[in-house]
């Protein structure tokens, strides 16, 4: 994972990499059994 001290994007993390990854893992765990939204017709 790319990191920088210049700012963040969805693909480049800042100095809070650990917190961002832990938050993302918690969100994935919380929504593991959610039904997919699907595509609008």
PyMOL commands that set and color helices and strands:
alter all, ss='L'
color gray80, all
select helices_A, chain A and resi 17-30
alter helices_A, ss='H'
color red, helices_A
select strands_A, chain A and resi 2-3+12-13
alter strands_A, ss='S'
color yellow, strands_A
deselect
rebuild
show_as cartoon
